[in-house]
Amino acid sequence: MSDFQQQALTLAAEQQSPEWLTALRARGTDVWSTAKWPTRKTEAWKYTSLNPLQTDTPAQWASVDDCAWQQAIDPIALDATRLVFINGHFSREHSSELPAGVVRFSEADASQQALIRQHLGTVANTGEHLFVALSDAWATDGILLHVPRGARLEKPVYILNVATPEAQPAVSSQRVLVVLEDNSEAELIEHYVSGSEKQNLFVNSHTEVVVGNNAQIQHYRINLEQEDLLHVGGVHIDLHRDARFLGFTLAQGSRLKRIDYHVNHRGEGAHLGLNGVYLPRNKQLIDYHTNVEHRVPNCTTDEVFRGIIGDSAKAVFNGRIHIHQDAQKTLAELSNKNLLTSPTAEINTKPELEIYADDVRCAHGATIAQLDETSVFYLQSRGVTRADAVRMLSFGFINELLNEVPEQAIQDYLRPRLTTLFGESPQGDELGQMRYE
């Protein structure tokens, strides 16, 4: 057992949780304590080292810093039900009044507790996702988003997860369970953010989504934390007959950032639409792993990820689509395109198709490229500086996916921040001086 595994068990023992979560916590503790710690020989972690967790093993739970975060954080300006968590702690003062169907685990009534016990820990596979087992072991609270049959949420649910600096390395845990009954609809935004101060927090965050027959969810996951923060998280989805999950994810890198998407097509006619953007720079790391299980016939998947990797940053993308033997008439497409804006940037991309049915239409592909020098020269010939030309072409590489974001407030929030990001460089005007051999 690694040092971090042992310390995580110690932290779990310090917690107090509702009695009805005891079985989940015990199951997670058993898996976590007996699991082999991932190394570079572990295929799912081949290009991502967990050494930051070992070298800076967190020794305490994060505290609540309710003072200065509002000066450092700029939330997305949208008309939504807002839930604010500061270092994993719910802030009632800064949150909206919760509508029916949105409840904290710790405040759930008997019927809601039964619903949580029915689904929590069943969508996410702890055998495949070690840090889900840790989330189970740490489970004391979370958010349930439950939409009854035939209903539609009047407003989006906006979960703002704020990280603030701690005196010592610390941990926080977030858990979200979404249950959409048949013919229902909802919109959920998960926003992870911090100020520019150096962070020393480890965030373990997992979301499970059950989408009933002919139900639909629009989901966003945005990670814009400072680069020293450590983050491991995932979104785990069950799609039933004619269900639709439409997702958008965007993340900057950090010393350790790993985000998993695991999708199960469990009913015919289900559809997954997932777009993603990752933007590591400096010496950051970002690792996206997606896995789509087509278990039944007549389902569709459309998955597009694009990355811009700069400076000496490193990105990992592993996209797997598994077509089971009974999943005839499947239509599945996966595209991953990457732009390297520095000769020292690195990307490890691995699109996978595993097909056991014979009547399917599937495609997958990955590209890795540099900026087109001809395009850069053309803009320079029109009076644009090289730095601005590189910035414009880089932004254009992901602009198509930003234009497809349905929530205009999210587009308005991201565009100026990404423009600023592309304009920054630790070596001053490095963007304007890039050359490739």
C-alpha positions in Angstrom: 0.0 0.0 0.0 1.3 3.4 -1.0 1.8 6.3 1.5 -1.1 8.2 0.0 -3.4 5.2 0.2 -2.6 4.8 3.9 -3.1 8.5 4.6 -6.4 8.5 2.7 -7.7 5.7 4.9 -6.6 7.7 8.0 -8.5 10.7 6.7 -11.6 8.5 6.0 -11.5 7.2 9.6 -11.7 10.8 10.9 -15.0 11.5 9.2 -18.5 11.3 10.5 -21.1 10.3 8.0 -24.8 9.4 7.9 -25.5 5.8 8.9 -27.2 5.0 5.6 -23.9 5.7 3.8 -22.0 3.2 5.9 -22.2 0.3 3.4 -21.0 2.5 0.5 -18.1 3.8 2.6 -17.1 0.3 3.7 -17.2 -1.0 0.1 -15.0 1.8 -1.1 -12.6 1.4 1.8 -12.2 -2.3 0.9 -11.5 -1.7 -2.7 -9.1 1.2 -2.0 -7.1 -0.6 0.7 -6.6 -3.7 -1.4 -6.0 -2.1 -4.8 -2.6 -2.0 -6.4 -1.2 1.6 -6.6 -1.0 2.6 -10.3 2.5 2.9 -11.8 3.9 3.6 -15.3 3.4 -0.1 -16.0 -0.4 0.3 -15.4 -1.8 0.8 -18.8 -4.5 3.4 -17.7 -1.8 5.5 -16.0 1.1 4.8 -18.4 1.7 8.5 -19.3 0.5 10.1 -16.1 2.5 9.9 -12.9 0.8 10.0 -9.4 4.1 11.1 -7.8 2.7 14.5 -6.8 0.3 12.7 -4.5 3.2 10.7 -3.0 5.6 13.5 -2.6 3.1 16.0 -1.2 0.8 13.5 0.6 -2.1 15.6 2.0 -2.4 15.1 5.8 -5.6 16.9 6.5 -9.1 17.8 5.3 -9.4 21.2 3.7 -10.8 24.0 5.8 -13.4 26.6 4.9 -12.0 29.9 3.8 -15.0 32.1 3.5 -13.3 35.4 3.4 -11.4 36.4 0.3 -12.5 34.0 -2.3 -15.1 36.3 -3.8 -12.3 38.9 -4.7 -10.3 36.2 -6.4 -13.1 34.3 -8.2 -15.3 35.4 -11.0 -18.3 33.0 -11.4 -20.1 32.5 -14.7 -22.9 35.1 -15.0 -26.0 33.0 -15.7 -29.5 32.7 -14.5 -29.2 29.4 -12.6 -29.6 27.7 -9.3 -26.2 28.2 -7.8 -24.5 25.9 -5.3 -21.1 27.1 -3.9 -18.6 24.7 -2.4 -15.4 26.2 -0.8 -12.7 23.6 -0.5 -15.4 20.9 -0.6 -17.6 22.6 2.1 -21.1 23.7 1.1 -21.6 27.5 1.6 -25.3 28.1 2.2 -24.6 31.9 2.4 -23.4 32.1 -1.2 -25.8 29.5 -2.6 -29.3 29.9 -4.0 -32.4 28.5 -2.4 -32.5 24.9 -3.6 -35.5 23.9 -5.6 -37.3 20.6 -5.2 -35.2 17.7 -6.4 -31.9 19.4 -5.6 -30.7 18.3 -2.1 -27.6 17.6 -0.2 -27.0 14.0 0.9 -26.9 15.1 4.5 -30.3 16.7 4.3 -32.1 14.0 2.2 -35.4 12.6 3.5 -36.2 8.9 3.6 -37.3 8.6 -0.1 -34.3 10.6 -1.3 -31.9 8.5 0.8 -33.4 5.4 -0.8 -32.9 6.9 -4.3 -29.3 7.7 -3.5 -28.6 4.2 -2.1 -30.1 2.8 -5.3 -27.8 4.6 -7.7 -24.8 6.0 -5.9 -21.7 3.9 -6.6 -23.5 1.8 -9.3 -22.9 3.8 -12.4 -19.1 4.3 -11.7 -17.1 1.1 -11.7 -14.7 1.1 -8.7 -12.8 -1.9 -10.2 -11.8 0.3 -13.2 -11.7 3.7 -11.5 -9.6 3.5 -8.3 -10.3 7.1 -7.3 -14.1 6.4 -7.4 -13.4 3.8 -4.7 -11.7 6.6 -2.7 -14.7 8.9 -3.3 -16.9 6.1 -1.9 -14.6 5.7 1.1 -14.8 9.5 1.7 -18.5 9.8 1.2 -20.2 12.0 3.8 -22.1 14.5 1.7 -22.8 15.3 -1.9 -25.5 16.7 -4.2 -28.5 14.8 -5.5 -30.2 16.3 -8.6 -33.4 14.4 -9.2 -35.8 15.3 -12.0 -39.2 13.4 -11.8 -40.9 11.7 -14.8 -41.9 14.2 -17.5 -40.5 17.2 -15.7 -38.0 19.8 -16.8 -35.8 22.0 -14.5 -36.8 25.6 -14.9 -33.2 26.8 -14.4 -29.8 25.2 -14.9 -28.0 23.9 -11.8 -24.6 25.6 -11.4 -22.2 24.0 -9.0 -19.3 26.3 -8.3 -16.3 24.5 -6.6 -13.9 27.0 -5.3 -10.3 26.1 -4.1 -8.4 28.4 -1.8 -4.8 28.0 -0.4 -4.3 25.9 2.7 -1.5 26.1 5.3 -0.6 22.5 4.7 -1.4 20.1 1.8 -5.0 19.1 2.1 -7.8 17.2 0.4 -11.4 17.8 -0.6 -14.0 15.5 -2.0 -17.0 16.3 -4.2 -19.8 13.9 -5.2 -22.8 14.5 -7.5 -25.6 12.1 -8.3 -28.0 13.0 -11.2 -31.1 10.9 -11.7 -33.3 11.9 -14.6 -36.5 9.8 -14.8 -38.3 9.1 -18.1 -39.0 12.0 -20.4 -37.3 14.5 -18.1 -34.7 17.2 -18.9 -32.1 19.2 -17.0 -29.0 21.3 -17.5 -25.9 21.0 -15.1 -22.8 23.1 -15.0 -19.8 21.9 -12.9 -17.2 24.7 -12.5 -13.9 24.1 -10.7 -11.9 27.2 -10.2 -9.4 28.9 -7.9 -7.6 32.2 -7.6 -4.1 32.8 -9.0 -2.4 32.1 -5.6 -0.4 28.9 -5.3 -2.7 26.0 -4.4 -1.9 23.0 -2.3 -5.2 21.1 -2.5 -6.0 17.7 -3.9 -9.5 17.5 -5.3 -11.2 14.2 -5.9 -14.5 14.8 -7.7 -16.9 12.3 -9.3 -20.3 12.7 -10.9 -22.7 9.8 -11.7 -25.6 10.4 -14.2 -28.6 8.1 -14.8 -30.6 9.3 -17.8 -33.9 7.5 -18.1 -35.9 6.6 -21.2 -36.2 9.6 -23.6 -34.6 11.9 -21.0 -32.0 14.5 -21.8 -29.2 16.3 -20.0 -26.9 19.1 -21.1 -23.8 18.9 -19.0 -20.7 21.1 -18.7 -17.5 20.4 -16.8 -15.0 23.3 -16.7 -11.7 23.1 -14.8 -9.8 26.4 -14.5 -7.7 25.9 -11.4 -4.3 27.2 -10.6 -1.6 24.9 -11.9 -0.3 23.6 -8.5 -3.7 22.2 -7.6 -4.0 18.4 -8.0 -7.3 17.1 -9.4 -8.6 13.6 -10.3 -12.2 13.4 -11.4 -14.7 11.7 -13.6 -18.2 11.7 -15.1 -19.9 8.3 -15.3 -23.1 8.0 -17.3 -25.8 5.4 -17.9 -28.0 6.0 -20.9 -31.3 4.2 -21.2 -33.7 3.9 -24.2 -33.6 7.1 -26.4 -31.7 9.0 -23.7 -29.4 11.8 -24.7 -26.3 13.1 -22.9 -24.9 16.3 -24.5 -21.6 17.3 -22.9 -18.9 19.9 -23.1 -15.7 19.9 -21.1 -12.7 22.3 -21.0 -9.7 22.1 -18.8 -6.3 23.7 -18.2 -3.5 21.5 -16.9 -1.9 21.3 -13.5 0.8 19.3 -11.8 -1.7 16.4 -11.9 -5.0 16.6 -13.6 -6.9 13.5 -14.7 -10.5 13.5 -15.9 -12.4 10.4 -17.0 -15.6 10.0 -18.9 -17.2 6.6 -18.8 -20.5 6.1 -20.7 -22.8 3.0 -20.9 -25.3 2.7 -23.7 -27.9 0.6 -21.9 -31.0 1.2 -24.0 -31.6 1.3 -27.8 -31.7 4.7 -29.4 -29.4 6.4 -26.8 -27.1 9.2 -28.0 -23.9 10.6 -26.6 -22.6 13.9 -27.9 -19.3 15.0 -26.2 -17.0 17.9 -27.1 -13.8 18.6 -25.2 -11.0 21.2 -25.1 -7.7 20.9 -23.1 -5.1 23.7 -22.8 -2.0 22.8 -20.8 1.0 25.2 -20.8 4.1 25.8 -18.8 5.0 22.4 -17.3 1.4 21.3 -16.7 -0.2 17.9 -17.3 -3.7 17.1 -18.5 -5.0 13.6 -19.0 -8.4 12.8 -20.5 -9.6 9.2 -20.7 -12.9 8.5 -22.3 -14.6 5.1 -22.6 -17.9 4.4 -24.3 -19.6 1.0 -24.0 -22.1 0.3 -26.7 -24.0 -2.6 -25.2 -27.2 -2.5 -27.2 -28.2 -1.9 -30.8 -29.1 1.4 -32.6 -27.1 3.8 -30.4 -24.9 6.7 -31.5 -21.8 8.4 -30.3 -20.2 11.6 -31.5 -17.0 12.6 -29.7 -14.7 15.4 -30.5 -11.7 16.5 -28.5 -9.1 19.2 -29.4 -6.0 20.2 -27.5 -3.5 23.1 -27.7 -0.3 22.2 -25.9 2.3 24.8 -25.3 5.6 25.4 -23.6 6.9 22.2 -22.0 3.4 20.9 -21.1 2.2 17.4 -21.6 -1.3 16.1 -22.6 -2.7 12.6 -22.7 -5.9 11.6 -24.5 -7.2 8.0 -24.6 -10.5 7.6 -26.3 -12.0 4.1 -26.4 -15.2 3.0 -28.0 -16.3 -0.6 -27.3 -18.9 -2.1 -29.6 -20.3 -5.3 -28.0 -21.5 -8.3 -30.0 -25.2 -7.4 -29.6 -24.7 -3.7 -30.5 -25.7 -3.9 -34.2 -26.6 -0.7 -36.1 -24.2 1.3 -34.0 -23.0 4.7 -35.3 -19.9 5.9 -33.5 -17.3 8.5 -34.4 -14.3 9.8 -32.4 -12.0 12.6 -33.4 -9.0 14.0 -31.5 -6.9 16.8 -33.0 -3.9 18.4 -31.3 -1.9 21.6 -31.9 1.6 21.8 -30.5 2.7 25.5 -30.2 6.2 24.7 -28.8 9.0 22.3 -29.8 9.0 21.0 -26.3 5.3 20.3 -26.0 4.1 16.7 -25.9 0.9 14.8 -26.6 0.2 11.1 -26.2 -3.0 10.3 -28.0 -4.6 6.8 -28.4 -8.0 6.5 -30.1 -9.3 3.0 -29.8 -12.1 1.1 -31.5 -13.0 -2.4 -30.3 -15.7 -3.9 -32.4 -17.5 -7.3 -32.0 -20.6 -6.5 -34.1 -20.6 -6.7 -37.9 -23.3 -4.2 -38.8 -21.9 -0.9 -37.6 -20.5 2.4 -38.9 -17.6 3.6 -36.9 -14.7 5.9 -37.4 -11.9 7.2 -35.2 -8.8 9.3 -35.8 -6.2 11.5 -34.3 -3.9 14.3 -35.6 -0.9 16.1 -34.2 0.2 19.3 -36.0 2.1 22.6 -35.7 0.9 26.0 -36.7 0.9 26.5 -40.5 3.8 28.9 -41.2 2.2 30.0 -44.4 -0.9 31.2 -42.5 1.3 32.9 -39.9 3.2 34.7 -42.6 0.0 35.7 -44.4 -1.3 37.4 -41.2 2.1 39.0 -40.6 2.1 40.4 -44.2 -1.2 42.1 -43.3 0.4 43.9 -40.4 -0.4 41.4 -37.6 2.5 40.7 -35.2 3.7 37.1 -35.1 2.5 36.8 -31.5 -1.0 38.0 -32.4 -1.0 35.7 -35.5 -0.1 32.7 -33.4 -2.8 33.7 -30.9 -5.5 34.1 -33.6 -4.7 30.8 -35.3 -4.6 28.9 -32.0 -7.9 30.3 -30.9 -9.4 29.5 -34.3 -8.3 25.8 -33.7 -10.9 25.5 -30.9 -13.3 28.2 -31.8 -15.6 25.7 -33.7 -16.2 23.8 -30.5 -16.8 27.0 -28.5 -19.4 28.1 -31.0 -21.3 24.8 -30.5 -21.7 25.5 -26.7 -25.5 26.0 -26.3 -25.2 28.2 -23.2 -24.3 31.7 -24.4 -23.2 32.7 -20.9 -20.5 30.0 -20.9 -19.2 31.2 -24.3 -19.1 34.8 -23.0 -17.2 33.6 -19.9 -14.6 31.5 -21.7 -13.7 33.6 -24.7 -11.9 36.5 -22.9 -10.2 34.1 -20.5 -8.9 31.9 -23.3 -7.8 35.0 -25.3 -5.8 36.1 -22.3 -4.4 32.6 -21.8 -3.1 32.5 -25.3 -1.5 35.9 -24.8 0.5 34.8 -21.7 3.9 33.2 -21.8 6.4 32.6 -19.0 9.3 33.6 -21.3 7.7 36.9 -22.3 7.1 37.0 -26.1 7.9 33.3 -26.7 4.7 33.0 -28.7 6.1 35.4 -31.2 9.4 33.6 -31.5 8.4 30.0 -32.1 10.3 28.1 -34.7 10.3 24.4 -35.5 13.1 22.3 -36.9 
